[in-house]
Amino acid sequence: MDRRELADFLRSRRERITPADVGLPAGARRRTPGLRREEVAQLAFISTEYYTRLEQGRAPRPSREVLAGLARALRLSDAERDHLHHLAGAPPGPRPGPSREVRHSILDLLQRLPHAAAIVVSATYEVIAWNDLAAALMEDFSAVSRRERNLVRRVFLGPHRDGRRLYGLSDADMFARHSARRLRATAARYPGDPEVTGLVDDLLAGSAEFARLWASHDVSDEPALRKTFQHPLVGPVTVNCDVLDIADRDQRVVIYTATPGSPSEEALRLLAVVGTQRMDVTG
């Protein structure tokens, strides 16, 4: 255990986080940058005295439970979490489950794309963030459960509303193959994680198609650069699909844009105005 390096590392991580990052009020007359020691201790579920001793290089070796709490409280990336464990003389174990926490900068990015539909998906294909146009093009994700926001569950198990598989996606079958392969790689990265294993078990039990794909043990990617949504209000919307990896969170930003001047661009403009309201339903 390198007490001095551990102390310096904890202090540097604490000072980079603002109270707003963790949902705490900023308060007045804050004399130090970032969080206070007592705030980190509270978030990590340890005593302020013990955390203070860690930052002073005087504490005994922290347990794995304490290290896990500190990693959560300080919003550490996977690389930083591993470094924390090595400094504490406790080599890191298996990664925790896939992150569902989206950085504020990514949430801001989604809102800065008014002419593109954009979502963030976790390593298990759960939609964990979206902008208004994505909700209008696909569905109002805020109105459905976490279970229904999982795209791999949705493509294999439904619901297939109006007979449309995964929002009437033109390459839904290709997406099913692609998502099964990526989910196998995810399961290898998070061995024993109950959420990942539970999702796989549900898919194996409920879909013969998924069971067949899972048995193939394929993990290669098939990037789809263009696809068409069959929207119930505006008809077919053909979009370009670009994916940005957020490596430290094991997440991806998926951005759908239409070719300038195309009918699909006009359809997206209409959806931006209509939003998620059902224009085909009369009162």
Salt bridges, closest charged atoms under 4 A:
ASP8 OD1 - ARG4 NH2 3.57
ASP8 OD1 - ARG11 NH1 3.07
GLU39 OE2 - ARG30 NH2 2.97
GLU39 OE2 - ARG36 NH1 3.58
GLU55 OE1 - ARG11 NE 3.85
GLU55 OE2 - ARG14 NE 2.65
GLU55 OE1 - ARG37 NE 3.02
ASP78 OD2 - ARG95 NH1 3.29
GLU80 OE2 - ARG13 NH1 2.75
GLU80 OE2 - ARG16 NH1 2.77
ASP82 OD1 - ARG81 NH1 3.10
GLU101 OE2 - ARG75 NH1 2.20
ASP108 OD2 - ARG112 NE 2.50
GLU126 OE2 - ARG100 NH2 2.79
GLU126 OE1 - ARG146 NH2 3.04
GLU139 OE2 - ARG154 NH1 2.53
GLU139 OE1 - ARG161 NH1 3.13
GLU148 OE1 - ARG161 NH2 2.96
ASP171 OD2 - LYS227 NZ 3.56
ASP173 OD1 - ARG165 NH1 2.61
GLU195 OE2 - ARG146 NH2 2.38
ASP202 OD2 - ARG147 NH2 3.80
ASP202 OD2 - ARG153 NH1 3.08
GLU209 OE1 - ARG165 NH2 2.71
ASP218 OD2 - ARG181 NH2 3.54
ASP221 OD2 - ARG182 NH1 3.16
GLU222 OE2 - ARG181 NH1 2.38
ASP248 OD1 - ARG103 NH1 2.89
ASP248 OD2 - ARG249 NE 3.84
ASP250 OD2 - ARG189 NH2 2.99
GLU265 OE2 - ARG269 NH2 3.55
GLU266 OE2 - ARG269 NE 4.00
ASP280 OD2 - ARG278 NH2 2.88
